[in-house]
């Protein structure tokens, strides 16, 4: 789905394989096509470059995203629904900048940071990314452990099997094959769309709750930060920029990749919104969820008791595996960009450390739901550094005629700065008394 070849050995990625800016003037291969075939060939070419945008967004709809949205719906009804929808344009703008940089420089985010800011800042960005990937692994292990407990599987067994599976994927480098299979399984999450549709929430209730925003409540602000962190996983920027570069896309492919990214942004946020609506309709007023299994109750009205849990389990497990693989690839690529020697060995050591640390933290956690939400809040604290580098690189690394500028760029900076401030304030509010 992502590239024209299976995932490479991290050690083979020390040199970028995407096109350089000097290659962008190459003539299009479709220029000599017969006139009557232009439309069909253009459509096929457009579809051929799709993949990174949709995949990175679906990976963003991971176990932690589902848990956070379900908790938001169960605790606060429909109040946080506008936030999820308002984040769509900002999410698209962020990933679109990553696409532009990947296409027009042929380099990943880590390599660009090293070239324009120096090795110190580059290694800081790698540390930031490693923390983000560890947080993502925590949320995936939380989902896996919760699903295991739902079927009576001890946490030690489910986490042990998940750890071995991820280490095996890393050792065998079979990322793409596992990624595709997990993505198909993860599509069971789409069942939440059916639940949200069948819930038929009362318009008056929705409007009342949307207008009733308890900004004074620290618990509410904490969930706001968690939803922001769930939408803007820092590894998404690193992954999509390098995936576009690895795929060798040119300037002629940019229009198609924009649609790929836009569709992915809409899909992931709408799926998160569907989970929130389903939880608000089925679990609203319950005071919140206390286990991952409780979320499956939202699927009961449309799927029935016997089917709801297996469908929910498949969706969460598939989404968790996709997110773990995609985030780990972003870490591998970035590490290789910054370390030409023995990069493969360093990646396996770092990745194994992240997996074991995440599994141990989840294994000893008393509240899986709160741990997963806390991991999403962590993303909100990591986000300013990632967005800061992205915005500056867009102004410095892109060709002069393609750099964002003017009022649109000022509005983009202002919007992303506001999101970062809200995320930081909301996250810090979790350290204060609830009211």
Secondary structure, 3 states (H helix, E strand, C coil): CCCCCCCCCHHHHCCCCCCCHHHCCCCCCCCCCCHHHHHHHHHHHHHHCCCHHHHHHHHHCCHHHHHHHHHHHHHHCCCCHHHHHHHHHHHHHHHHHHHHHHHHHCCCHHHHHHHHHCHHHHHHHHHHHHHHHHHHHHHHHHHHHHHHHHCCCCHHHHHHHHHHHHHHHHHHCCHHHHHHHHHHHHHHHHHHHHHHHHHCCCHHHHHHHHHCCCCCCHHHHHHHHHHHHHHCCHHHHHHHHHHHHHCCCCHHHHHHHHHHHHHHHHHHHHHHHHHHHHHHHHHCCCCCCCCCHHHHHHHHHHHCHHHHHHHHHHHHHHHHHHHHHHHHHHHHHHHHHHCCCCHHHHHHHHHHHHHHHHHHHHHCCCCHHHHHHHHHHHHHHHHHHHHHHHHHHHHHCCCHHHCCCHHHHHHHHHHHHHHHHHHHHHHHHCCCCCC
